[in-house]
Amino acid sequence: MENKTRTVITLVCSGLIFGAGLFRVLTESISSTSLFIPYVLLVTGLIGVIENGVVLSKMTSK
């Protein structure tokens, strides 16, 4: 698989992870469930989107 294709796939997957965490946090009703996992998904998804976006922009500028 080409390196650019792999970067785009990981960018999309990181966005989906971020979206899943954001959806869970925004739709939280008052309940006894912990929001630890959705916040972990938010942070890791955001880091992945930023990092893969930077890598992809460096690849396309070459």
N, C-alpha and C positions, 0 to 999 in steps of 0.2 A: 504494500500500500504506500502511496506517495506521502511524503511528510506533510504537505499542505492539506491533503485530504484528512489525514489523521488529526491535524490541528483543528480543522473545521468541525469534525465529529465531536472532539472533546469540548469545543466551545459550545456547541448545541447541547450536549449532555450536561455541562456545568450550568447552563441557563435553565435547563429543566429541573435540576436539583435545587437551584435558587428559587425557581417558581414554586416548586412543591413546598419548600419551607415557608415562603412568603404567604402562600395560600393558607397554610395551616395556622400561621400566626394571625393573619387578618380575619379568619373565620372562627377564631377561638371564642367560644361562649364560656360563661363562668362554670367551670367544672374542676374536678380534682386532678385532672391529668396534667402532667408536667409539660412545659414548653421547652425543655432542654434540647430535645432532638430537633424540633423545628428551627431553633436558633443555631444549632450546629450546622444544619443544612443551609441556612441562610448565609452564614459566614463562609463555609467551604465553597458553596456555589458561587458566591461573589468573588472570592479569591480566584477560583478557576476561570470565571468569565474574564476578569481583568487580566490575568496572566496569559491566557490563550489569545485574548485580543491583542495584547502587546506582541506576542510571538508572531501572530498572523500579520500584523501590520509591518513588522520587521521583514517578514518573508516576502511580502508583496512590494516593499520599497526597494528590494535588491534588484 
